[in-house]
Amino acid sequence: MVGIILLVILVIVVFYVIGLYNSLIRLKNQVGNGWSQIDVQLKRRHDLIPNLIETCKGYMKHEKETLENITNARSNAMGADSISDKSSAEGALIGSISKFMLVVENYPDLKANANFISLQEELSSTENKIAFSRQNYNDQVLFFNNKIEMFPSNIIAGSFNFKQADFFEIEDKTERDVPKVKF
């Protein structure tokens, strides 16, 4: 009788361990999917930038450096591999695009160009999708990292070498500042 009870307890423990392991795998895959969603939107942004630059070249002949900065920042962002490298490269790209949009204010004909307006709207829409994807990714990372650290799943996570995932964070501290509006 004691043997049967021990066997039942052992079976319950095995199924519990399997359940914890499978939940860790599910969360790990959700983190991967979240990153893929960010990557898709970043690719869309990267694809829009050359069109935006081409549209502006004719109008902004004296702004060669500004256009080159965006191109270089885009190349760096596309070449980044790790999440932290990608995060900092994307922050630099956003900074370049922001400076570019400030320069565009000096070109009223460009601001009225239908292609430019369309590309600007596409870029704005893509930025919103990136922000949503980042939020979703970071939520998934939070769930995954919590599961890895909490008892008893931390024992299973340690046994199977699950590592915490990196958050997609803003590297440039100035991007966190609230913009100042003056009239």
Disulfide bonds with the S-S distance in Angstrom:
none
